[in-house]
Amino acid sequence: MSKAGSAAKVKLSSYDDLFGNAEEKTGSEEQIIRAKLTDLHEFRNHPFRVLDDEKMEETTESISKYGVLVPGIARPRAEGGYEIIAGHRRKRGSERAGKEDMPEDAERKGLGTPATRAAVIEKLVATGFAERKKAKKSVRLVPTEAGVSLITVLPEQLQSPLLTAEWEHRLKEIECGELGADEFLAGIRDMVAALVRDAAPVDGAEVLFPSGRPVVGKCPRCGAEVTESKNGYFCERRSCKFGLWRDNRFLAAKKISLTKKMASSLLTQGRAYASGIYSEKTGKTYDAFIVLEDDGARSSYKLDFTK
């Protein structure tokens, strides 16, 4: 499968969609408003559960007495109303307390605060997922090939900057004593467990993250590239598990050194010529062809003395 063919199968989010405006900006537009509860909606794939438990009883009682002390975070929706980034529990507590609205910090451009946004940009550049492109009067951020590949394989939930905003705001709630640290960590554990359980591998993801190692041939099982490493020659597709080990017991007993040329011949022709093969019975050496046999689960060798 070609790299272009595999990449064509996956849907890529645009860089601007993921990280806000691609130009490096530090400003943000925000205001505190009182939004009607009926105008507040959860964002897609919201990772935290809102339960009517003992903690919610405490939140409801606090809101009944003092109102919502820490505004939520929301952004306008194209179809009307606001999408909650942080403040789902406060909305539920307000509903239970009989409130009709709650304060919302409507910050709507880019990711996080100017300080966190700058840190995110520097991290992306330092790790090789983005690079700066200078124009006459501006500097733009564009994704590198590695950056595009990363977004391709990440679950959609982890791609969203809303998750970062949610976590930052929940840390603020912990600081204000409105949320317990254990509850916050439990939410993260539940989310990670769900991602590990439910996330499916992206078909052809191996071609998006090539190892950069020398290619010696094609895998006889799956057709992916086989590359050279310290311990032998292995398929780039991890799920395949095909490999030609240098320290294979059969080869080691006959003092055969599996060279790159031999590995390439085994992969392309199914056999490779070897000279100076050691005889364990006589102690002498001889020449023969090494034949590769693979049943889809295990690989083995045998000798062929025909010319």
Number of C-alpha atoms within 10 A of each C-alpha: 11 10 13 10 11 16 17 11 11 14 10 13 13 12 17 14 13 16 18 17 15 18 14 16 15 14 11 14 9 15 10 13 15 13 19 16 18 12 14 23 18 14 18 13 11 16 17 15 11 13 11 13 9 9 16 17 15 13 22 25 16 17 22 16 9 9 18 22 13 17 18 25 24 27 20 15 14 8 6 10 17 23 19 26 26 26 24 21 20 24 27 19 26 23 17 17 18 12 17 13 18 23 22 25 20 23 19 16 17 22 22 19 15 14 9 12 19 15 11 15 18 14 13 16 17 11 11 14 19 21 19 16 11 10 8 5 5 9 15 14 20 18 20 16 13 16 18 18 19 16 20 19 20 14 16 13 15 14 18 16 17 22 18 16 17 22 15 13 19 20 17 14 17 15 12 12 10 18 17 15 15 10 12 16 11 12 15 15 12 13 17 13 12 12 14 9 9 10 13 11 10 14 12 20 18 18 20 18 13 14 12 8 12 13 18 22 22 18 22 19 14 15 14 20 21 26 24 21 14 7 12 18 27 24 25 25 19 9 9 16 15 22 18 20 17 18 15 16 11 12 18 13 13 15 16 18 14 19 14 17 11 17 25 20 19 22 18 15 11 16 21 21 17 17 11 13 19 18 13 11 6 7 9 10 13 11 14 17 20 21 17 19 15 13 9 12 9 10 13 13 15 13 15 14 10 6 6
